Each structure stands twice: as C-alpha cells, then as structure tokens.
C-alpha cells in the first residue's frame, strides 16, 4: 500500500482522470464527491471501455514504463 491516497473528483473529465493515472503510475483512483466522500473507484479499464481508449492506451504505456 502507498502512504498517500490518490483520488479524483466525480466532476473531473475522463481525459483528466486518465492523465492523472498516467502521471501517478496507477491503474485505479478513488472517486470523491464535493464533500470529500468516497463515491466509487475508477479503473483504467473502466475508462478504456467507456471513453477515449487511445488516450487510455497511452496512459497505460506511461504506467507500465519503468522510471528512467
């Protein structure tokens, strides 16, 4: 487990969520509402099957690449 909890907001765009995952090298994010309550978990697979699969593929590449 990581010490920091990474999350997105339920109001974030799917592209922003995918980029957030790529930047942080994670495949899942907690989803919080405006009151900072957990309302779900979003996975890269969820995004790929319902939105911009090309962007998700690019982000998966970033996630899987080892740090230089």
PDB file of N, CA, C, O and CB in Angstrom:
ATOM      1  N   UNK A   1       0.834  -1.186   0.000  1.00  0.00           N
ATOM      2  CA  UNK A   1       0.000   0.000   0.000  1.00  0.00           C
ATOM      3  C   UNK A   1       0.875   1.244   0.000  1.00  0.00           C
ATOM      4  O   UNK A   1       2.002   1.244   0.496  1.00  0.00           O
ATOM      5  CB  UNK A   1      -0.947   0.001   1.209  1.00  0.00           C
ATOM      6  N   UNK A   2       0.322   2.295  -0.568  1.00  0.00           N
ATOM      7  CA  UNK A   2       1.024   3.570  -0.549  1.00  0.00           C
ATOM      8  C   UNK A   2       0.576   4.384   0.653  1.00  0.00           C
ATOM      9  O   UNK A   2      -0.512   4.173   1.188  1.00  0.00           O
ATOM     10  CB  UNK A   2       0.781   4.350  -1.855  1.00  0.00           C
ATOM     11  N   UNK A   3       1.404   5.296   1.062  1.00  0.00           N
ATOM     12  CA  UNK A   3       1.050   6.129   2.216  1.00  0.00           C
ATOM     13  C   UNK A   3       0.077   7.242   1.835  1.00  0.00           C
ATOM     14  O   UNK A   3      -0.699   7.697   2.677  1.00  0.00           O
ATOM     15  CB  UNK A   3       2.308   6.733   2.835  1.00  0.00           C
ATOM     16  N   UNK A   4       0.107   7.678   0.604  1.00  0.00           N
ATOM     17  CA  UNK A   4      -0.791   8.724   0.129  1.00  0.00           C
ATOM     18  C   UNK A   4      -1.982   8.115  -0.597  1.00  0.00           C
ATOM     19  O   UNK A   4      -1.843   7.127  -1.317  1.00  0.00           O
ATOM     20  CB  UNK A   4      -0.047   9.698  -0.793  1.00  0.00           C
ATOM     21  N   UNK A   5      -3.146   8.710  -0.402  1.00  0.00           N
ATOM     22  CA  UNK A   5      -4.329   8.262  -1.123  1.00  0.00           C
ATOM     23  C   UNK A   5      -4.494   9.147  -2.346  1.00  0.00           C
ATOM     24  O   UNK A   5      -4.650  10.362  -2.225  1.00  0.00           O
ATOM     25  CB  UNK A   5      -5.603   8.303  -0.219  1.00  0.00           C
ATOM     26  N   UNK A   6      -4.461   8.543  -3.512  1.00  0.00           N
ATOM     27  CA  UNK A   6      -4.649   9.275  -4.750  1.00  0.00           C
ATOM     28  C   UNK A   6      -6.115   9.192  -5.130  1.00  0.00           C
ATOM     29  O   UNK A   6      -6.748   8.148  -4.971  1.00  0.00           O
ATOM     30  CB  UNK A   6      -3.742   8.721  -5.881  1.00  0.00           C
ATOM     31  N   UNK A   7      -6.652  10.292  -5.633  1.00  0.00           N
ATOM     32  CA  UNK A   7      -8.079  10.320  -5.931  1.00  0.00           C
ATOM     33  C   UNK A   7      -8.370  11.292  -7.052  1.00  0.00           C
ATOM     34  O   UNK A   7      -7.519  12.086  -7.454  1.00  0.00           O
ATOM     35  CB  UNK A   7      -8.883  10.693  -4.691  1.00  0.00           C
ATOM     36  N   UNK A   8      -9.592  11.211  -7.546  1.00  0.00           N
ATOM     37  CA  UNK A   8     -10.108  12.183  -8.485  1.00  0.00           C
ATOM     38  C   UNK A   8     -11.476  12.612  -7.978  1.00  0.00           C
ATOM     39  O   UNK A   8     -12.016  12.015  -7.047  1.00  0.00           O
ATOM     40  CB  UNK A   8     -10.184  11.602  -9.938  1.00  0.00           C
ATOM     41  N   UNK A   9     -12.024  13.630  -8.580  1.00  0.00           N
ATOM     42  CA  UNK A   9     -13.350  14.117  -8.199  1.00  0.00           C
ATOM     43  C   UNK A   9     -14.386  13.560  -9.166  1.00  0.00           C
ATOM     44  O   UNK A   9     -14.075  13.274 -10.323  1.00  0.00           O
ATOM     45  CB  UNK A   9     -13.393  15.674  -8.183  1.00  0.00           C
ATOM     46  N   UNK A  10     -15.600  13.409  -8.694  1.00  0.00           N
ATOM     47  CA  UNK A  10     -16.659  12.902  -9.567  1.00  0.00           C
ATOM     48  C   UNK A  10     -16.996  13.886 -10.676  1.00  0.00           C
ATOM     49  O   UNK A  10     -17.701  13.535 -11.622  1.00  0.00           O
ATOM     50  CB  UNK A  10     -17.907  12.594  -8.756  1.00  0.00           C
ATOM     51  N   UNK A  11     -16.503  15.107 -10.570  1.00  0.00           N
ATOM     52  CA  UNK A  11     -16.736  16.125 -11.595  1.00  0.00           C
ATOM     53  C   UNK A  11     -15.591  16.227 -12.611  1.00  0.00           C
ATOM     54  O   UNK A  11     -15.704  16.973 -13.583  1.00  0.00           O
ATOM     55  CB  UNK A  11     -16.945  17.471 -10.934  1.00  0.00           C
ATOM     56  N   UNK A  12     -14.490  15.489 -12.404  1.00  0.00           N
ATOM     57  CA  UNK A  12     -13.347  15.531 -13.318  1.00  0.00           C
ATOM     58  C   UNK A  12     -13.704  14.898 -14.661  1.00  0.00           C
ATOM     59  O   UNK A  12     -14.497  13.959 -14.726  1.00  0.00           O
ATOM     60  CB  UNK A  12     -12.133  14.812 -12.699  1.00  0.00           C
ATOM     61  N   UNK A  13     -13.114  15.421 -15.720  1.00  0.00           N
ATOM     62  CA  UNK A  13     -13.326  14.824 -17.042  1.00  0.00           C
ATOM     63  C   UNK A  13     -12.582  13.499 -17.128  1.00  0.00           C
ATOM     64  O   UNK A  13     -11.592  13.288 -16.427  1.00  0.00           O
ATOM     65  CB  UNK A  13     -12.857  15.785 -18.168  1.00  0.00           C
ATOM     66  N   UNK A  14     -13.054  12.619 -17.977  1.00  0.00           N
ATOM     67  CA  UNK A  14     -12.414  11.315 -18.124  1.00  0.00           C
ATOM     68  C   UNK A  14     -10.986  11.447 -18.646  1.00  0.00           C
ATOM     69  O   UNK A  14     -10.109  10.680 -18.248  1.00  0.00           O
ATOM     70  CB  UNK A  14     -13.230  10.430 -19.060  1.00  0.00           C
ATOM     71  N   UNK A  15     -10.748  12.409 -19.529  1.00  0.00           N
ATOM     72  CA  UNK A  15      -9.387  12.617 -20.025  1.00  0.00           C
ATOM     73  C   UNK A  15      -8.466  13.050 -18.889  1.00  0.00           C
ATOM     74  O   UNK A  15      -7.330  12.583 -18.803  1.00  0.00           O
ATOM     75  CB  UNK A  15      -9.374  13.668 -21.152  1.00  0.00           C
ATOM     76  N   UNK A  16      -8.940  13.934 -18.022  1.00  0.00           N
ATOM     77  CA  UNK A  16      -8.128  14.377 -16.884  1.00  0.00           C
ATOM     78  C   UNK A  16      -7.839  13.226 -15.924  1.00  0.00           C
ATOM     79  O   UNK A  16      -6.737  13.126 -15.383  1.00  0.00           O
ATOM     80  CB  UNK A  16      -8.835  15.513 -16.138  1.00  0.00           C
ATOM     81  N   UNK A  17      -8.822  12.366 -15.716  1.00  0.00           N
ATOM     82  CA  UNK A  17      -8.629  11.209 -14.835  1.00  0.00           C
ATOM     83  C   UNK A  17      -7.581  10.269 -15.433  1.00  0.00           C
ATOM     84  O   UNK A  17      -6.700   9.794 -14.716  1.00  0.00           O
ATOM     85  CB  UNK A  17      -9.971  10.456 -14.612  1.00  0.00           C
ATOM     86  N   UNK A  18      -7.666   9.999 -16.722  1.00  0.00           N
ATOM     87  CA  UNK A  18      -6.690   9.119 -17.378  1.00  0.00           C
ATOM     88  C   UNK A  18      -5.289   9.715 -17.293  1.00  0.00           C
ATOM     89  O   UNK A  18      -4.327   8.992 -17.031  1.00  0.00           O
ATOM     90  CB  UNK A  18      -7.077   8.881 -18.855  1.00  0.00           C
ATOM     91  N   UNK A  19      -5.161  11.012 -17.509  1.00  0.00           N
ATOM     92  CA  UNK A  19      -3.851  11.662 -17.417  1.00  0.00           C
ATOM     93  C   UNK A  19      -3.319  11.618 -15.988  1.00  0.00           C
ATOM     94  O   UNK A  19      -2.121  11.431 -15.774  1.00  0.00           O
ATOM     95  CB  UNK A  19      -3.937  13.117 -17.902  1.00  0.00           C
ATOM     96  N   UNK A  20      -4.206  11.790 -15.014  1.00  0.00           N
ATOM     97  CA  UNK A  20      -3.832  11.699 -13.608  1.00  0.00           C
ATOM     98  C   UNK A  20      -3.274  10.308 -13.306  1.00  0.00           C
ATOM     99  O   UNK A  20      -2.264  10.182 -12.612  1.00  0.00           O
ATOM    100  CB  UNK A  20      -5.045  12.008 -12.699  1.00  0.00           C
ATOM    101  N   UNK A  21      -3.920   9.274 -13.818  1.00  0.00           N
ATOM    102  CA  UNK A  21      -3.440   7.909 -13.612  1.00  0.00           C
ATOM    103  C   UNK A  21      -2.057   7.713 -14.230  1.00  0.00           C
ATOM    104  O   UNK A  21      -1.176   7.115 -13.613  1.00  0.00           O
ATOM    105  CB  UNK A  21      -4.429   6.900 -14.206  1.00  0.00           C
ATOM    106  N   UNK A  22      -1.872   8.213 -15.438  1.00  0.00           N
ATOM    107  CA  UNK A  22      -0.574   8.088 -16.099  1.00  0.00           C
ATOM    108  C   UNK A  22       0.525   8.825 -15.365  1.00  0.00           C
ATOM    109  O   UNK A  22       1.635   8.316 -15.211  1.00  0.00           O
ATOM    110  CB  UNK A  22      -0.662   8.597 -17.510  1.00  0.00           C
ATOM    111  N   UNK A  23       0.213  10.011 -14.919  1.00  0.00           N
ATOM    112  CA  UNK A  23       1.195  10.832 -14.195  1.00  0.00           C
ATOM    113  C   UNK A  23       1.617  10.164 -12.884  1.00  0.00           C
ATOM    114  O   UNK A  23       2.784  10.226 -12.498  1.00  0.00           O
ATOM    115  CB  UNK A  23       0.614  12.232 -13.909  1.00  0.00           C
ATOM    116  N   UNK A  24       0.665   9.529 -12.208  1.00  0.00           N
ATOM    117  CA  UNK A  24       0.950   8.911 -10.912  1.00  0.00           C
ATOM    118  C   UNK A  24       1.255   7.418 -11.000  1.00  0.00           C
ATOM    119  O   UNK A  24       1.520   6.772  -9.987  1.00  0.00           O
ATOM    120  CB  UNK A  24      -0.212   9.121  -9.991  1.00  0.00           C
ATOM    121  N   UNK A  25       1.217   6.871 -12.228  1.00  0.00           N
ATOM    122  CA  UNK A  25       1.524   5.465 -12.479  1.00  0.00           C
ATOM    123  C   UNK A  25       0.647   4.533 -11.642  1.00  0.00           C
ATOM    124  O   UNK A  25       1.137   3.625 -10.971  1.00  0.00           O
ATOM    125  CB  UNK A  25       2.995   5.191 -12.188  1.00  0.00           C
ATOM    126  N   UNK A  26      -0.675   4.785 -11.700  1.00  0.00           N
ATOM    127  CA  UNK A  26      -1.645   3.930 -11.012  1.00  0.00           C
ATOM    128  C   UNK A  26      -2.738   3.520 -11.991  1.00  0.00           C
ATOM    129  O   UNK A  26      -2.994   4.215 -12.974  1.00  0.00           O
ATOM    130  CB  UNK A  26      -2.258   4.659  -9.780  1.00  0.00           C
ATOM    131  N   UNK A  27      -3.372   2.403 -11.722  1.00  0.00           N
ATOM    132  CA  UNK A  27      -4.446   1.907 -12.584  1.00  0.00           C
ATOM    133  C   UNK A  27      -5.821   2.125 -11.979  1.00  0.00           C
ATOM    134  O   UNK A  27      -6.838   1.869 -12.625  1.00  0.00           O
ATOM    135  CB  UNK A  27      -4.246   0.437 -12.867  1.00  0.00           C
ATOM    136  N   UNK A  28      -5.854   2.603 -10.726  1.00  0.00           N
ATOM    137  CA  UNK A  28      -7.124   2.836 -10.035  1.00  0.00           C
ATOM    138  C   UNK A  28      -7.046   4.131  -9.241  1.00  0.00           C
ATOM    139  O   UNK A  28      -5.990   4.501  -8.728  1.00  0.00           O
ATOM    140  CB  UNK A  28      -7.474   1.649  -9.104  1.00  0.00           C
ATOM    141  N   UNK A  29      -8.180   4.809  -9.148  1.00  0.00           N
ATOM    142  CA  UNK A  29      -8.277   6.004  -8.311  1.00  0.00           C
ATOM    143  C   UNK A  29      -9.591   5.973  -7.540  1.00  0.00           C
ATOM    144  O   UNK A  29     -10.628   5.561  -8.060  1.00  0.00           O
ATOM    145  CB  UNK A  29      -8.174   7.297  -9.169  1.00  0.00           C
ATOM    146  N   UNK A  30      -9.522   6.415  -6.302  1.00  0.00           N
ATOM    147  CA  UNK A  30     -10.744   6.634  -5.536  1.00  0.00           C
ATOM    148  C   UNK A  30     -11.456   7.835  -6.151  1.00  0.00           C
ATOM    149  O   UNK A  30     -10.809   8.766  -6.630  1.00  0.00           O
ATOM    150  CB  UNK A  30     -10.439   6.865  -4.005  1.00  0.00           C
ATOM    151  N   UNK A  31     -12.775   7.813  -6.138  1.00  0.00           N
ATOM    152  CA  UNK A  31     -13.566   8.930  -6.661  1.00  0.00           C
ATOM    153  C   UNK A  31     -14.276   9.582  -5.483  1.00  0.00           C
ATOM    154  O   UNK A  31     -15.025   8.929  -4.758  1.00  0.00           O
ATOM    155  CB  UNK A  31     -14.598   8.453  -7.756  1.00  0.00           C
ATOM    156  N   UNK A  32     -14.031  10.887  -5.298  1.00  0.00           N
ATOM    157  CA  UNK A  32     -14.626  11.638  -4.195  1.00  0.00           C
ATOM    158  C   UNK A  32     -15.626  12.657  -4.722  1.00  0.00           C
ATOM    159  O   UNK A  32     -15.461  13.206  -5.811  1.00  0.00           O
ATOM    160  CB  UNK A  32     -13.539  12.339  -3.368  1.00  0.00           C
ATOM    161  N   UNK A  33     -16.670  12.901  -3.925  1.00  0.00           N
ATOM    162  CA  UNK A  33     -17.640  13.936  -4.297  1.00  0.00           C
ATOM    163  C   UNK A  33     -17.215  15.281  -3.712  1.00  0.00           C
ATOM    164  O   UNK A  33     -16.130  15.402  -3.143  1.00  0.00           O
ATOM    165  CB  UNK A  33     -19.065  13.559  -3.807  1.00  0.00           C
ATOM    166  N   UNK A  34     -18.059  16.272  -3.853  1.00  0.00           N
ATOM    167  CA  UNK A  34     -17.740  17.618  -3.401  1.00  0.00           C
ATOM    168  C   UNK A  34     -17.517  17.686  -1.885  1.00  0.00           C
ATOM    169  O   UNK A  34     -16.823  18.579  -1.399  1.00  0.00           O
ATOM    170  CB  UNK A  34     -18.850  18.569  -3.800  1.00  0.00           C
ATOM    171  N   UNK A  35     -18.103  16.744  -1.142  1.00  0.00           N
ATOM    172  CA  UNK A  35     -17.938  16.696   0.314  1.00  0.00           C
ATOM    173  C   UNK A  35     -16.780  15.801   0.751  1.00  0.00           C
ATOM    174  O   UNK A  35     -16.645  15.478   1.931  1.00  0.00           O
ATOM    175  CB  UNK A  35     -19.217  16.213   0.960  1.00  0.00           C
ATOM    176  N   UNK A  36     -15.950  15.404  -0.211  1.00  0.00           N
ATOM    177  CA  UNK A  36     -14.796  14.530   0.004  1.00  0.00           C
ATOM    178  C   UNK A  36     -15.203  13.159   0.546  1.00  0.00           C
ATOM    179  O   UNK A  36     -14.477  12.545   1.327  1.00  0.00           O
ATOM    180  CB  UNK A  36     -13.816  15.191   0.961  1.00  0.00           C
ATOM    181  N   UNK A  37     -16.374  12.695   0.119  1.00  0.00           N
ATOM    182  CA  UNK A  37     -16.831  11.351   0.474  1.00  0.00           C
ATOM    183  C   UNK A  37     -16.571  10.420  -0.684  1.00  0.00           C
ATOM    184  O   UNK A  37     -16.731  10.785  -1.849  1.00  0.00           O
ATOM    185  CB  UNK A  37     -18.330  11.345   0.850  1.00  0.00           C
ATOM    186  N   UNK A  38     -16.168   9.210  -0.345  1.00  0.00           N
ATOM    187  CA  UNK A  38     -15.904   8.198  -1.370  1.00  0.00           C
ATOM    188  C   UNK A  38     -17.214   7.807  -2.047  1.00  0.00           C
ATOM    189  O   UNK A  38     -18.170   7.393  -1.391  1.00  0.00           O
ATOM    190  CB  UNK A  38     -15.211   6.948  -0.755  1.00  0.00           C
ATOM    191  N   UNK A  39     -17.238   7.947  -3.374  1.00  0.00           N
ATOM    192  CA  UNK A  39     -18.435   7.559  -4.126  1.00  0.00           C
ATOM    193  C   UNK A  39     -18.151   6.428  -5.101  1.00  0.00           C
ATOM    194  O   UNK A  39     -19.062   5.932  -5.764  1.00  0.00           O
ATOM    195  CB  UNK A  39     -18.993   8.755  -4.878  1.00  0.00           C
ATOM    196  N   UNK A  40     -16.880   6.016  -5.192  1.00  0.00           N
ATOM    197  CA  UNK A  40     -16.555   4.909  -6.080  1.00  0.00           C
ATOM    198  C   UNK A  40     -15.070   4.768  -6.313  1.00  0.00           C
ATOM    199  O   UNK A  40     -14.251   5.488  -5.742  1.00  0.00           O
ATOM    200  CB  UNK A  40     -17.250   5.081  -7.388  1.00  0.00           C
ATOM    201  N   UNK A  41     -14.751   3.825  -7.163  1.00  0.00           N
ATOM    202  CA  UNK A  41     -13.384   3.573  -7.617  1.00  0.00           C
ATOM    203  C   UNK A  41     -13.448   3.514  -9.132  1.00  0.00           C
ATOM    204  O   UNK A  41     -14.322   2.855  -9.696  1.00  0.00           O
ATOM    205  CB  UNK A  41     -12.780   2.238  -6.999  1.00  0.00           C
ATOM    206  N   UNK A  42     -12.532   4.195  -9.786  1.00  0.00           N
ATOM    207  CA  UNK A  42     -12.472   4.135 -11.244  1.00  0.00           C
ATOM    208  C   UNK A  42     -11.155   3.472 -11.634  1.00  0.00           C
ATOM    209  O   UNK A  42     -10.107   3.744 -11.048  1.00  0.00           O
ATOM    210  CB  UNK A  42     -12.600   5.563 -11.884  1.00  0.00           C
ATOM    211  N   UNK A  43     -11.232   2.600 -12.632  1.00  0.00           N
ATOM    212  CA  UNK A  43     -10.036   1.910 -13.113  1.00  0.00           C
ATOM    213  C   UNK A  43      -9.728   2.363 -14.537  1.00  0.00           C
ATOM    214  O   UNK A  43     -10.589   2.899 -15.234  1.00  0.00           O
ATOM    215  CB  UNK A  43     -10.222   0.366 -13.054  1.00  0.00           C
ATOM    216  N   UNK A  44      -8.508   2.139 -14.945  1.00  0.00           N
ATOM    217  CA  UNK A  44      -8.129   2.464 -16.312  1.00  0.00           C
ATOM    218  C   UNK A  44      -8.966   1.630 -17.287  1.00  0.00           C
ATOM    219  O   UNK A  44      -9.306   2.101 -18.372  1.00  0.00           O
ATOM    220  CB  UNK A  44      -6.614   2.219 -16.535  1.00  0.00           C
ATOM    221  N   UNK A  45      -9.291   0.414 -16.908  1.00  0.00           N
ATOM    222  CA  UNK A  45     -10.152  -0.431 -17.737  1.00  0.00           C
ATOM    223  C   UNK A  45     -11.545   0.154 -17.909  1.00  0.00           C
ATOM    224  O   UNK A  45     -12.125   0.081 -18.992  1.00  0.00           O
ATOM    225  CB  UNK A  45     -10.254  -1.813 -17.136  1.00  0.00           C
ATOM    226  N   UNK A  46     -12.090   0.740 -16.826  1.00  0.00           N
ATOM    227  CA  UNK A  46     -13.390   1.415 -16.918  1.00  0.00           C
ATOM    228  C   UNK A  46     -13.332   2.532 -17.955  1.00  0.00           C
ATOM    229  O   UNK A  46     -14.213   2.659 -18.805  1.00  0.00           O
ATOM    230  CB  UNK A  46     -13.812   1.983 -15.541  1.00  0.00           C
ATOM    231  N   UNK A  47     -12.283   3.333 -17.865  1.00  0.00           N
ATOM    232  CA  UNK A  47     -12.148   4.464 -18.789  1.00  0.00           C
ATOM    233  C   UNK A  47     -11.979   3.976 -20.223  1.00  0.00           C
ATOM    234  O   UNK A  47     -12.575   4.528 -21.148  1.00  0.00           O
ATOM    235  CB  UNK A  47     -10.956   5.349 -18.389  1.00  0.00           C
ATOM    236  N   UNK A  48     -11.163   2.939 -20.403  1.00  0.00           N
ATOM    237  CA  UNK A  48     -10.890   2.437 -21.750  1.00  0.00           C
ATOM    238  C   UNK A  48     -12.140   1.869 -22.412  1.00  0.00           C
ATOM    239  O   UNK A  48     -12.310   1.980 -23.626  1.00  0.00           O
ATOM    240  CB  UNK A  48      -9.806   1.373 -21.701  1.00  0.00           C
ATOM    241  N   UNK A  49     -13.010   1.264 -21.617  1.00  0.00           N
ATOM    242  CA  UNK A  49     -14.189   0.642 -22.215  1.00  0.00           C
ATOM    243  C   UNK A  49     -15.334   1.622 -22.437  1.00  0.00           C
ATOM    244  O   UNK A  49     -16.300   1.301 -23.130  1.00  0.00           O
ATOM    245  CB  UNK A  49     -14.663  -0.488 -21.346  1.00  0.00           C
ATOM    246  N   UNK A  50     -15.235   2.819 -21.853  1.00  0.00           N
ATOM    247  CA  UNK A  50     -16.345   3.766 -21.969  1.00  0.00           C
ATOM    248  C   UNK A  50     -15.966   5.122 -22.554  1.00  0.00           C
ATOM    249  O   UNK A  50     -16.844   5.950 -22.796  1.00  0.00           O
ATOM    250  CB  UNK A  50     -16.948   3.976 -20.631  1.00  0.00           C
ATOM    251  N   UNK A  51     -14.689   5.365 -22.785  1.00  0.00           N
ATOM    252  CA  UNK A  51     -14.275   6.697 -23.256  1.00  0.00           C
ATOM    253  C   UNK A  51     -13.180   6.602 -24.293  1.00  0.00           C
ATOM    254  O   UNK A  51     -13.240   5.764 -25.193  1.00  0.00           O
ATOM    255  CB  UNK A  51     -13.802   7.556 -22.090  1.00  0.00           C
ATOM    256  N   UNK A  52     -12.201   7.437 -24.176  1.00  0.00           N
ATOM    257  CA  UNK A  52     -11.107   7.591 -25.117  1.00  0.00           C
ATOM    258  C   UNK A  52     -10.067   6.473 -24.941  1.00  0.00           C
ATOM    259  O   UNK A  52      -9.098   6.630 -24.198  1.00  0.00           O
ATOM    260  CB  UNK A  52     -10.450   8.966 -24.940  1.00  0.00           C
ATOM    261  N   UNK A  53     -10.278   5.353 -25.627  1.00  0.00           N
ATOM    262  CA  UNK A  53      -9.384   4.211 -25.440  1.00  0.00           C
ATOM    263  C   UNK A  53      -7.968   4.490 -25.942  1.00  0.00           C
ATOM    264  O   UNK A  53      -7.020   3.881 -25.446  1.00  0.00           O
ATOM    265  CB  UNK A  53      -9.945   2.994 -26.150  1.00  0.00           C
ATOM    266  N   UNK A  54      -7.798   5.383 -26.899  1.00  0.00           N
ATOM    267  CA  UNK A  54      -6.444   5.705 -27.370  1.00  0.00           C
ATOM    268  C   UNK A  54      -5.650   6.416 -26.280  1.00  0.00           C
ATOM    269  O   UNK A  54      -4.483   6.101 -26.047  1.00  0.00           O
ATOM    270  CB  UNK A  54      -6.504   6.582 -28.639  1.00  0.00           C
ATOM    271  N   UNK A  55      -6.283   7.368 -25.619  1.00  0.00           N
ATOM    272  CA  UNK A  55      -5.620   8.062 -24.505  1.00  0.00           C
ATOM    273  C   UNK A  55      -5.317   7.074 -23.387  1.00  0.00           C
ATOM    274  O   UNK A  55      -4.242   7.131 -22.790  1.00  0.00           O
ATOM    275  CB  UNK A  55      -6.502   9.227 -23.973  1.00  0.00           C
ATOM    276  N   UNK A  56      -6.241   6.175 -23.096  1.00  0.00           N
ATOM    277  CA  UNK A  56      -6.027   5.187 -22.044  1.00  0.00           C
ATOM    278  C   UNK A  56      -4.850   4.273 -22.383  1.00  0.00           C
ATOM    279  O   UNK A  56      -4.073   3.911 -21.500  1.00  0.00           O
ATOM    280  CB  UNK A  56      -7.298   4.355 -21.828  1.00  0.00           C
ATOM    281  N   UNK A  57      -4.717   3.905 -23.640  1.00  0.00           N
ATOM    282  CA  UNK A  57      -3.573   3.100 -24.063  1.00  0.00           C
ATOM    283  C   UNK A  57      -2.266   3.835 -23.861  1.00  0.00           C
ATOM    284  O   UNK A  57      -1.271   3.248 -23.437  1.00  0.00           O
ATOM    285  CB  UNK A  57      -3.716   2.702 -25.515  1.00  0.00           C
ATOM    286  N   UNK A  58      -2.273   5.118 -24.166  1.00  0.00           N
ATOM    287  CA  UNK A  58      -1.075   5.943 -23.954  1.00  0.00           C
ATOM    288  C   UNK A  58      -0.733   6.022 -22.464  1.00  0.00           C
ATOM    289  O   UNK A  58       0.436   5.928 -22.087  1.00  0.00           O
ATOM    290  CB  UNK A  58      -1.286   7.368 -24.531  1.00  0.00           C
ATOM    291  N   UNK A  59      -1.744   6.193 -21.626  1.00  0.00           N
ATOM    292  CA  UNK A  59      -1.519   6.286 -20.186  1.00  0.00           C
ATOM    293  C   UNK A  59      -1.053   4.943 -19.623  1.00  0.00           C
ATOM    294  O   UNK A  59      -0.208   4.910 -18.728  1.00  0.00           O
ATOM    295  CB  UNK A  59      -2.799   6.748 -19.472  1.00  0.00           C
ATOM    296  N   UNK A  60      -1.592   3.842 -20.133  1.00  0.00           N
ATOM    297  CA  UNK A  60      -1.135   2.529 -19.693  1.00  0.00           C
ATOM    298  C   UNK A  60       0.343   2.350 -20.010  1.00  0.00           C
ATOM    299  O   UNK A  60       1.087   1.773 -19.218  1.00  0.00           O
ATOM    300  CB  UNK A  60      -1.962   1.416 -20.354  1.00  0.00           C
ATOM    301  N   UNK A  61       0.765   2.842 -21.165  1.00  0.00           N
ATOM    302  CA  UNK A  61       2.187   2.806 -21.513  1.00  0.00           C
ATOM    303  C   UNK A  61       3.027   3.558 -20.505  1.00  0.00           C
ATOM    304  O   UNK A  61       4.099   3.093 -20.118  1.00  0.00           O
ATOM    305  CB  UNK A  61       2.408   3.385 -22.895  1.00  0.00           C
ATOM    306  N   UNK A  62       2.550   4.725 -20.071  1.00  0.00           N
ATOM    307  CA  UNK A  62       3.279   5.508 -19.061  1.00  0.00           C
ATOM    308  C   UNK A  62       3.316   4.776 -17.722  1.00  0.00           C
ATOM    309  O   UNK A  62       4.335   4.783 -17.031  1.00  0.00           O
ATOM    310  CB  UNK A  62       2.630   6.895 -18.884  1.00  0.00           C
ATOM    311  N   UNK A  63       2.208   4.151 -17.365  1.00  0.00           N
ATOM    312  CA  UNK A  63       2.136   3.440 -16.104  1.00  0.00           C
ATOM    313  C   UNK A  63       3.111   2.267 -16.080  1.00  0.00           C
ATOM    314  O   UNK A  63       3.774   2.017 -15.074  1.00  0.00           O
ATOM    315  CB  UNK A  63       0.717   2.953 -15.854  1.00  0.00           C
ATOM    316  N   UNK A  64       3.188   1.556 -17.196  1.00  0.00           N
ATOM    317  CA  UNK A  64       3.999   0.335 -17.256  1.00  0.00           C
ATOM    318  C   UNK A  64       5.488   0.596 -17.461  1.00  0.00           C
ATOM    319  O   UNK A  64       6.324  -0.237 -17.109  1.00  0.00           O
ATOM    320  CB  UNK A  64       3.500  -0.543 -18.362  1.00  0.00           C
ATOM    321  N   UNK A  65       5.812   1.740 -18.023  1.00  0.00           N
ATOM    322  CA  UNK A  65       7.211   2.065 -18.253  1.00  0.00           C
ATOM    323  C   UNK A  65       7.942   2.255 -16.933  1.00  0.00           C
ATOM    324  O   UNK A  65       7.421   2.879 -16.009  1.00  0.00           O
ATOM    325  CB  UNK A  65       7.335   3.321 -19.114  1.00  0.00           C
ATOM    326  N   UNK A  66       9.131   1.723 -16.851  1.00  0.00           N
ATOM    327  CA  UNK A  66       9.924   1.896 -15.633  1.00  0.00           C
ATOM    328  C   UNK A  66      10.501   3.306 -15.617  1.00  0.00           C
ATOM    329  O   UNK A  66      10.775   3.905 -16.657  1.00  0.00           O
ATOM    330  CB  UNK A  66      11.062   0.830 -15.544  1.00  0.00           C
ATOM    331  N   UNK A  67      10.674   3.804 -14.420  1.00  0.00           N
ATOM    332  CA  UNK A  67      11.268   5.141 -14.256  1.00  0.00           C
ATOM    333  C   UNK A  67      12.699   5.124 -14.751  1.00  0.00           C
ATOM    334  O   UNK A  67      13.451   4.181 -14.502  1.00  0.00           O
ATOM    335  CB  UNK A  67      11.216   5.603 -12.774  1.00  0.00           C
ATOM    336  N   UNK A  68      13.059   6.177 -15.453  1.00  0.00           N
ATOM    337  CA  UNK A  68      14.420   6.244 -16.022  1.00  0.00           C
ATOM    338  C   UNK A  68      15.417   6.710 -14.999  1.00  0.00           C
ATOM    339  O   UNK A  68      16.604   6.825 -15.302  1.00  0.00           O
ATOM    340  CB  UNK A  68      14.459   7.173 -17.230  1.00  0.00           C
TER     341      UNK A  68
END
